[in-house]
């Protein structure tokens, strides 16, 4: 069986980017006028580029700065004031603290600690965190759970199960993304589902991975490297499951990796297209949703994980 290219590279990635020793220079980071970008190799190396400044968020004092094959997808509020990520506490066994970084206060706050992995999503209003635990054997199924931390009340709760879809690469494909109203969550991978927290209902919307909800609420973008062994694709679907369509198809060796990142105005998708396997650098490409034209903006840079409005601070 052919194993997905991205998975093999992620195994390499965990070793190559296992600390702060990559000596990434500020000029090597993607920067956009009027934008706040999260870029790097979380949870070990993470920068925020903003108008007029570059801030290194990770590594930080007192946290482990190396690891084997774990990665973590961070997130940011739409106004760019709060970043959510994981702070590594131990590598063997793996333990992280789910945490937020306040840009105005320039400090981290930790909430829960455990064997969490693969991503943490902060709601657009900055009041909730969603994150996932390790895969567990619940006989007869292998599942992981979505967890919610209400930052306003301190209440912690467990959300829906994410079942294992039956093939090993899936463990690298799960994602979390909030709706603009912060009351729904797109989650999982093969399939992607939407959970309505107010009604406690959920439904399948697409057969893909790494969902990314547009800031205007109209679309959920996703990528896929599973169904077609020869191609890597990016698609979009409405939150009710309608309008599902593929926007971009690339040869498998030019696979899209990491996050799909929406512009704050929901008109553009930022795509991380693998460039260098050994250094895990990417070409940053912009997909215009109106014309479906793909334009390369940066070459050979660390991946971009999130995009916020730099003019709203």
C-alpha angles and dihedrals in degrees: 000000000000111000117217114266092228093056093053090049092048089058088055091042093059090060100038096048097038098130148353094293098099092096093216108186122220091243089059093063123092112250130182129190111255093006138110112214131187109212138167141053109313140226088027104034125022133159134185116213114198136163105297099358148060116209123193107216099174141072098042133179116282098021130108110258102194137059144158114240107336123119131177131203112220128200141201137210115256091251092053095236101114128043122194121204142131126269112211115234101171137359102202104064094017115241130164137175116231103228146166130219119215108214095198092047094036094220142113124236120196123208114172134006128209148100094312122150149164101040153347122211123199115203117246090249091053094237104106138046124203121195141156135236130218121288109274133197107237094168125264091022138044110224144161125205135227113232127201127204116192103212092194098054101020090234117149122202141170120240133192127327121253107210123210107255095216105264129084101233089065090081089072096047107060119114145174130216132168128223115242090255090055092230100099132053130202108210147162134029131253087035116028112204136187121225119203104206095193093056096027091228130131137190140183117257107169146000099240144082143254100031118209119191115214116239091239090055096235101109145029111208121204140170131220135200098159112072097051117043091200102047145049117211143189120209141171133215135179115252091251091057097256128122095032110175142153115244104180134022122190134177111269094248089062093051125169111242140182119014132350104228127202123211112239090251092052092233098109137044117210111213128196107217115190113248109160120028096191097050095029093230124152143202110242110224129186120215113201106215093206097053101018088226116151117217128183112227102170134019129207098000134134112275121272114235104182143002128211135174108271092193096062098067 
